[in-house]
Amino acid sequence: MRPRVLGIDLDPQTRCGHYHSALDIIAIKMKCCGAYYACKDCHDALADHTAEVWPRSEWNQLAVLCGSCGMELTVAQYLGCSDKCPGCSSPFNPRCRNHYHFYFETEGSAA
């Protein structure tokens, strides 16, 4: 069964009102609450707490959902997947890299 995804104006492939291009088909399980959200802006709008990033020590946790096939990926799998789902080969938005620091510990960020 596919995990529930929260967000604003969601479509069946997890696109939301904030990010809705053909490639915007991932949802991220937020470290802070363990719920999948379409994006950080949806989390900020709907949750009653501040978002937390996934520390490197937990990149083995399932935390990314392909909105096309429903496959759950670990953070490490997602970061190493070359912008396509390893399960169904659907392309992911390569510009999401610009937002990794909102979700995942990066160089210079504190977890």
OpenMM code with the backbone's topology and positions (N, CA, C; nanometers):
from openmm import Vec3, app, unit

residues = "MET ARG PRO ARG VAL LEU GLY ILE ASP LEU ASP PRO GLN THR ARG CYS GLY HIS TYR HIS SER ALA LEU ASP ILE ILE ALA ILE LYS MET LYS CYS CYS GLY ALA TYR TYR ALA CYS LYS ASP CYS HIS ASP ALA LEU ALA ASP HIS THR ALA GLU VAL TRP PRO ARG SER GLU TRP ASN GLN LEU ALA VAL LEU CYS GLY SER CYS GLY MET GLU LEU THR VAL ALA GLN TYR LEU GLY CYS SER ASP LYS CYS PRO GLY CYS SER SER PRO PHE ASN PRO ARG CYS ARG ASN HIS TYR HIS PHE TYR PHE GLU THR GLU GLY SER ALA ALA".split()
positions = [
    Vec3(0.0840, -0.1190, 0.0000),
    Vec3(0.0000, 0.0000, 0.0000),
    Vec3(0.0883, 0.1250, 0.0000),
    Vec3(0.0544, 0.2181, -0.0828),
    Vec3(0.1315, 0.3411, -0.0968),
    Vec3(0.1125, 0.4297, 0.0264),
    Vec3(0.2220, 0.4868, 0.0777),
    Vec3(0.2095, 0.5770, 0.1928),
    Vec3(0.1252, 0.7002, 0.1589),
    Vec3(0.0602, 0.7537, 0.2579),
    Vec3(-0.0184, 0.8762, 0.2431),
    Vec3(0.0771, 0.9940, 0.2274),
    Vec3(0.0461, 1.0835, 0.1351),
    Vec3(0.1259, 1.2040, 0.1132),
    Vec3(0.0388, 1.3244, 0.1449),
    Vec3(0.0942, 1.4158, 0.2219),
    Vec3(0.0249, 1.5386, 0.2571),
    Vec3(0.0740, 1.6527, 0.1697),
    Vec3(-0.0137, 1.7457, 0.1406),
    Vec3(0.0252, 1.8608, 0.0614),
    Vec3(-0.0940, 1.9414, 0.0174),
    Vec3(-0.0660, 2.0473, -0.0529),
    Vec3(-0.1681, 2.1400, -0.1009),
    Vec3(-0.1912, 2.1146, -0.2498),
    Vec3(-0.3167, 2.0942, -0.2868),
    Vec3(-0.3547, 2.0695, -0.4263),
    Vec3(-0.2762, 1.9541, -0.4879),
    Vec3(-0.2717, 1.8406, -0.4176),
    Vec3(-0.1977, 1.7241, -0.4656),
    Vec3(-0.2652, 1.6576, -0.5839),
    Vec3(-0.1824, 1.6052, -0.6743),
    Vec3(-0.2354, 1.5193, -0.7794),
    Vec3(-0.1937, 1.3754, -0.7452),
    Vec3(-0.2377, 1.2764, -0.8207),
    Vec3(-0.2071, 1.1368, -0.7863),
    Vec3(-0.0589, 1.1016, -0.7869),
    Vec3(0.0260, 1.1833, -0.8519),
    Vec3(0.1691, 1.1530, -0.8556),
    Vec3(0.2496, 1.2422, -0.7605),
    Vec3(0.1852, 1.3010, -0.6638),
    Vec3(0.2433, 1.3817, -0.5545),
    Vec3(0.2865, 1.5221, -0.5951),
    Vec3(0.2485, 1.5676, -0.7140),
    Vec3(0.2743, 1.7081, -0.7472),
    Vec3(0.1826, 1.7931, -0.6605),
    Vec3(0.2292, 1.9130, -0.6260),
    Vec3(0.1501, 1.9993, -0.5395),
    Vec3(0.1335, 2.1375, -0.6028),
    Vec3(0.0677, 2.2248, -0.5319),
    Vec3(0.0476, 2.3600, -0.5801),
    Vec3(0.1761, 2.4392, -0.5927),
    Vec3(0.2803, 2.3975, -0.5211),
    Vec3(0.4086, 2.4677, -0.5257),
    Vec3(0.4988, 2.4184, -0.6387),
    Vec3(0.5012, 2.2876, -0.6575),
    Vec3(0.5878, 2.2235, -0.7575),
    Vec3(0.5026, 2.1264, -0.8387),
    Vec3(0.4790, 2.1574, -0.9641),
    Vec3(0.3839, 2.0777, -1.0416),
    Vec3(0.4251, 2.0548, -1.1870),
    Vec3(0.5565, 2.0536, -1.2128),
    Vec3(0.5999, 2.0184, -1.3480),
    Vec3(0.5855, 1.8671, -1.3662),
    Vec3(0.5996, 1.8214, -1.4874),
    Vec3(0.5899, 1.6780, -1.5163),
    Vec3(0.6923, 1.5978, -1.4361),
    Vec3(0.8048, 1.6598, -1.3980),
    Vec3(0.9127, 1.5904, -1.3273),
    Vec3(0.8999, 1.5952, -1.1748),
    Vec3(0.8071, 1.6707, -1.1223),
    Vec3(0.7932, 1.6881, -0.9775),
    Vec3(0.7095, 1.5762, -0.9176),
    Vec3(0.7682, 1.4563, -0.9147),
    Vec3(0.6918, 1.3380, -0.8735),
    Vec3(0.7512, 1.2664, -0.7530),
    Vec3(0.8205, 1.3387, -0.6668),
    Vec3(0.8649, 1.2742, -0.5434),
    Vec3(0.8010, 1.3430, -0.4240),
    Vec3(0.7860, 1.2674, -0.3199),
    Vec3(0.7453, 1.3203, -0.1902),
    Vec3(0.8540, 1.2807, -0.0921),
    Vec3(0.8692, 1.3609, 0.0115),
    Vec3(0.9750, 1.3349, 0.1092),
    Vec3(0.9147, 1.3152, 0.2478),
    Vec3(0.9581, 1.2052, 0.3114),
    Vec3(0.9191, 1.1811, 0.4504),
    Vec3(0.9993, 1.2781, 0.5350),
    Vec3(0.9311, 1.3635, 0.6048),
    Vec3(0.9999, 1.4646, 0.6849),
    Vec3(1.0576, 1.4008, 0.8111),
    Vec3(1.1819, 1.4295, 0.8383),
    Vec3(1.2522, 1.3735, 0.9537),
    Vec3(1.1800, 1.4078, 1.0834),
    Vec3(1.1278, 1.5287, 1.0919),
    Vec3(1.0685, 1.5774, 1.2157),
    Vec3(0.9421, 1.5020, 1.2579),
    Vec3(0.8625, 1.4583, 1.1621),
    Vec3(0.7327, 1.4004, 1.1971),
    Vec3(0.7049, 1.2648, 1.1330),
    Vec3(0.7927, 1.2208, 1.0425),
    Vec3(0.7738, 1.0906, 0.9804),
    Vec3(0.6601, 1.0848, 0.8803),
    Vec3(0.6070, 1.2003, 0.8401),
    Vec3(0.4988, 1.2048, 0.7417),
    Vec3(0.5552, 1.2463, 0.6063),
    Vec3(0.4990, 1.1871, 0.5013),
    Vec3(0.5377, 1.2271, 0.3667),
    Vec3(0.4663, 1.3568, 0.3297),
    Vec3(0.5426, 1.4492, 0.2760),
    Vec3(0.4887, 1.5744, 0.2224),
    Vec3(0.5374, 1.5912, 0.0799),
    Vec3(0.4576, 1.6588, -0.0012),
    Vec3(0.4964, 1.6840, -0.1397),
    Vec3(0.6187, 1.7751, -0.1464),
    Vec3(0.6309, 1.8685, -0.0522),
    Vec3(0.7457, 1.9598, -0.0499),
    Vec3(0.7528, 2.0284, 0.0852),
    Vec3(0.8620, 2.0997, 0.1079),
    Vec3(0.8802, 2.1701, 0.2352),
    Vec3(0.7788, 2.2807, 0.2528),
    Vec3(0.7358, 2.3437, 0.1422),
    Vec3(0.6368, 2.4506, 0.1532),
    Vec3(0.5022, 2.3953, 0.1986),
    Vec3(0.4666, 2.2780, 0.1512),
    Vec3(0.3450, 2.2122, 0.1995),
    Vec3(0.3586, 2.1799, 0.3482),
    Vec3(0.4746, 2.1287, 0.3890),
    Vec3(0.4984, 2.1002, 0.5306),
    Vec3(0.4850, 2.2275, 0.6130),
    Vec3(0.5484, 2.3346, 0.5670),
    Vec3(0.5426, 2.4610, 0.6409),
    Vec3(0.3991, 2.5106, 0.6555),
    Vec3(0.3178, 2.4905, 0.5518),
    Vec3(0.1803, 2.5389, 0.5538),
    Vec3(0.0878, 2.4515, 0.6392),
    Vec3(0.1150, 2.3221, 0.6452),
    Vec3(0.0208, 2.2297, 0.7084),
    Vec3(0.0633, 2.1764, 0.8451),
    Vec3(0.1928, 2.1734, 0.8725),
    Vec3(0.2406, 2.1166, 0.9998),
    Vec3(0.2474, 2.2248, 1.1068),
    Vec3(0.2453, 2.1819, 1.2310),
    Vec3(0.2500, 2.2771, 1.3425),
    Vec3(0.3878, 2.2795, 1.4088),
    Vec3(0.4908, 2.2485, 1.3307),
    Vec3(0.6259, 2.2436, 1.3839),
    Vec3(0.7264, 2.2756, 1.2730),
    Vec3(0.8500, 2.2966, 1.3124),
    Vec3(0.9570, 2.3289, 1.2188),
    Vec3(1.0135, 2.2014, 1.1565),
    Vec3(1.0439, 2.2094, 1.0296),
    Vec3(1.1029, 2.0953, 0.9589),
    Vec3(1.2446, 2.0688, 1.0085),
    Vec3(1.2844, 1.9421, 1.0053),
    Vec3(1.4206, 1.9016, 1.0394),
    Vec3(1.4804, 1.8285, 0.9202),
    Vec3(1.6128, 1.8342, 0.9070),
    Vec3(1.6798, 1.7644, 0.7975),
    Vec3(1.7217, 1.6240, 0.8416),
    Vec3(1.7337, 1.5343, 0.7430),
    Vec3(1.7828, 1.3993, 0.7690),
    Vec3(1.9347, 1.4058, 0.7865),
    Vec3(1.9875, 1.3654, 0.9028),
    Vec3(2.1331, 1.3641, 0.9201),
    Vec3(2.1964, 1.2530, 0.8365),
    Vec3(2.3201, 1.2725, 0.7979),
    Vec3(2.3916, 1.1721, 0.7177),
    Vec3(2.3870, 1.0342, 0.7820),
    Vec3(2.3889, 1.0303, 0.9136),
    Vec3(2.3885, 0.9019, 0.9841),
    Vec3(2.2581, 0.8242, 0.9639),
    Vec3(2.1558, 0.8879, 0.9090),
    Vec3(2.0272, 0.8212, 0.8870),
    Vec3(1.9888, 0.8158, 0.7394),
    Vec3(2.0843, 0.8315, 0.6509),
    Vec3(2.0547, 0.8277, 0.5080),
    Vec3(2.0186, 0.6879, 0.4591),
    Vec3(2.0198, 0.5884, 0.5490),
    Vec3(1.9768, 0.4532, 0.5143),
    Vec3(1.8269, 0.4338, 0.5388),
    Vec3(1.7590, 0.5381, 0.5838),
    Vec3(1.6159, 0.5306, 0.6119),
    Vec3(1.5336, 0.5579, 0.4864),
    Vec3(1.4217, 0.4850, 0.4720),
    Vec3(1.3296, 0.5119, 0.3618),
    Vec3(1.2680, 0.6490, 0.3840),
    Vec3(1.2908, 0.7412, 0.2901),
    Vec3(1.2445, 0.8781, 0.3119),
    Vec3(1.2023, 0.9501, 0.1843),
    Vec3(1.2039, 0.8824, 0.0710),
    Vec3(1.1642, 0.9456, -0.0550),
    Vec3(1.0691, 0.8498, -0.1276),
    Vec3(0.9607, 0.9045, -0.1775),
    Vec3(0.8582, 0.8249, -0.2448),
    Vec3(0.8471, 0.8677, -0.3906),
    Vec3(0.8555, 0.7716, -0.4804),
    Vec3(0.8311, 0.7988, -0.6220),
    Vec3(0.6803, 0.8075, -0.6423),
    Vec3(0.6342, 0.9216, -0.6899),
    Vec3(0.4918, 0.9405, -0.7121),
    Vec3(0.4390, 0.8652, -0.8322),
    Vec3(0.5284, 0.8144, -0.9148),
    Vec3(0.4848, 0.7396, -1.0323),
    Vec3(0.4537, 0.5942, -0.9975),
    Vec3(0.5501, 0.5253, -0.9352),
    Vec3(0.5299, 0.3823, -0.9066),
    Vec3(0.5072, 0.3507, -0.7592),
    Vec3(0.5324, 0.4463, -0.6704),
    Vec3(0.5129, 0.4224, -0.5277),
    Vec3(0.6313, 0.3611, -0.4571),
    Vec3(0.7449, 0.3450, -0.5261),
    Vec3(0.8641, 0.2894, -0.4624),
    Vec3(0.9176, 0.3865, -0.3576),
    Vec3(0.9539, 0.3318, -0.2416),
    Vec3(1.0192, 0.4121, -0.1389),
    Vec3(1.1696, 0.3919, -0.1514),
    Vec3(1.2425, 0.5025, -0.1461),
    Vec3(1.3879, 0.4997, -0.1561),
    Vec3(1.4480, 0.5513, -0.0266),
    Vec3(1.5663, 0.5004, 0.0057),
    Vec3(1.6399, 0.5603, 0.1161),
    Vec3(1.6928, 0.6952, 0.0675),
    Vec3(1.7338, 0.7779, 0.1602),
    Vec3(1.7938, 0.9063, 0.1221),
    Vec3(1.9140, 0.8806, 0.0319),
    Vec3(1.9993, 0.7859, 0.0708),
    Vec3(2.1196, 0.7562, -0.0082),
    Vec3(2.0827, 0.7088, -0.1486),
    Vec3(1.9821, 0.6233, -0.1620),
    Vec3(1.9391, 0.5780, -0.2944),
    Vec3(1.8915, 0.6957, -0.3789),
    Vec3(1.8120, 0.7813, -0.3193),
    Vec3(1.7600, 0.8969, -0.3922),
    Vec3(1.8729, 0.9889, -0.4373),
    Vec3(1.9638, 1.0183, -0.3471),
    Vec3(2.0727, 1.1099, -0.3821),
    Vec3(2.1652, 1.0507, -0.4881),
    Vec3(2.1671, 0.9190, -0.5008),
    Vec3(2.2539, 0.8541, -0.5982),
    Vec3(2.1829, 0.7992, -0.7208),
    Vec3(2.0576, 0.8370, -0.7420),
    Vec3(1.9789, 0.7726, -0.8482),
    Vec3(1.9866, 0.8420, -0.9836),
    Vec3(2.0681, 0.9436, -0.9982),
    Vec3(2.0829, 1.0142, -1.1267),
    Vec3(1.9498, 1.0665, -1.1805),
    Vec3(1.8667, 1.1166, -1.0897),
    Vec3(1.7409, 1.1834, -1.1255),
    Vec3(1.6409, 1.0951, -1.1991),
    Vec3(1.6403, 0.9662, -1.1638),
    Vec3(1.5338, 0.8800, -1.2156),
    Vec3(1.5071, 0.7692, -1.1153),
    Vec3(1.3844, 0.7256, -1.1121),
    Vec3(1.3445, 0.6224, -1.0173),
    Vec3(1.4120, 0.4906, -1.0520),
    Vec3(1.4766, 0.4262, -0.9545),
    Vec3(1.5378, 0.2958, -0.9806),
    Vec3(1.4339, 0.1857, -1.0023),
    Vec3(1.3093, 0.2115, -0.9647),
    Vec3(1.2054, 0.1110, -0.9826),
    Vec3(1.1370, 0.1175, -1.1176),
    Vec3(1.1003, 0.2389, -1.1616),
    Vec3(1.0218, 0.2515, -1.2852),
    Vec3(1.0883, 0.3383, -1.3917),
    Vec3(1.2041, 0.3943, -1.3592),
    Vec3(1.2814, 0.4800, -1.4504),
    Vec3(1.2145, 0.6131, -1.4833),
    Vec3(1.1098, 0.6494, -1.4105),
    Vec3(1.0496, 0.7809, -1.4318),
    Vec3(1.1509, 0.8886, -1.3939),
    Vec3(1.1603, 0.9932, -1.4743),
    Vec3(1.2570, 1.0994, -1.4430),
    Vec3(1.2098, 1.1870, -1.3277),
    Vec3(1.3066, 1.2244, -1.2427),
    Vec3(1.2830, 1.3186, -1.1340),
    Vec3(1.3401, 1.4539, -1.1735),
    Vec3(1.2902, 1.5578, -1.1131),
    Vec3(1.3352, 1.6931, -1.1449),
    Vec3(1.4790, 1.7141, -1.0967),
    Vec3(1.5739, 1.7358, -1.1892),
    Vec3(1.7127, 1.7563, -1.1461),
    Vec3(1.7318, 1.8865, -1.0679),
    Vec3(1.6397, 1.9800, -1.0819),
    Vec3(1.6508, 2.1063, -1.0066),
    Vec3(1.6193, 2.0879, -0.8590),
    Vec3(1.5673, 1.9723, -0.8211),
    Vec3(1.5437, 1.9458, -0.6789),
    Vec3(1.6747, 1.9521, -0.5999),
    Vec3(1.7865, 1.9304, -0.6682),
    Vec3(1.9166, 1.9395, -0.6006),
    Vec3(1.9336, 2.0733, -0.5306),
    Vec3(1.8740, 2.1774, -0.5856),
    Vec3(1.8844, 2.3105, -0.5261),
    Vec3(1.8154, 2.3181, -0.3907),
    Vec3(1.7339, 2.2189, -0.3579),
    Vec3(1.6577, 2.2192, -0.2329),
    Vec3(1.7003, 2.1107, -0.1351),
    Vec3(1.8009, 2.0342, -0.1693),
    Vec3(1.8432, 1.9255, -0.0802),
    Vec3(1.8684, 1.9736, 0.0617),
    Vec3(1.9248, 2.0921, 0.0768),
    Vec3(1.9600, 2.1416, 0.2103),
    Vec3(1.8369, 2.1621, 0.2997),
    Vec3(1.7190, 2.1679, 0.2420),
    Vec3(1.5968, 2.1785, 0.3227),
    Vec3(1.5580, 2.0444, 0.3827),
    Vec3(1.6072, 1.9350, 0.3246),
    Vec3(1.5658, 1.8010, 0.3645),
    Vec3(1.6780, 1.7136, 0.4194),
    Vec3(1.7991, 1.7329, 0.3654),
    Vec3(1.9093, 1.6431, 0.3966),
    Vec3(2.0294, 1.7233, 0.4458),
    Vec3(2.1013, 1.6670, 0.5429),
    Vec3(2.2226, 1.7310, 0.5914),
    Vec3(2.3202, 1.7462, 0.4736),
    Vec3(2.3742, 1.8637, 0.4580),
    Vec3(2.4697, 1.8912, 0.3516),
    Vec3(2.5988, 1.9445, 0.4132),
    Vec3(2.7007, 1.9605, 0.3299),
    Vec3(2.8266, 2.0165, 0.3801),
    Vec3(2.7988, 2.1498, 0.4471),
    Vec3(2.8465, 2.1653, 0.5670),
    Vec3(2.8310, 2.2910, 0.6384),
    Vec3(2.7009, 2.3059, 0.7134),
    Vec3(2.6043, 2.2149, 0.6935),
    Vec3(2.4788, 2.2267, 0.7684),
    Vec3(2.4886, 2.1418, 0.8944),
    Vec3(2.4122, 2.1792, 0.9915),
    Vec3(2.4085, 2.1022, 1.1161),
    Vec3(2.2802, 2.0212, 1.1201),
    Vec3(2.2916, 1.8987, 1.1591),
    Vec3(2.1725, 1.8123, 1.1654),
    Vec3(2.1027, 1.8305, 1.2986),
] * unit.nanometer
topology = app.Topology()
chain = topology.addChain("A")
for resn in residues:
    res = topology.addResidue(resn, chain)
    for name in ("N", "CA", "C"):
        topology.addAtom(name, app.Element.getBySymbol(name[0]), res)
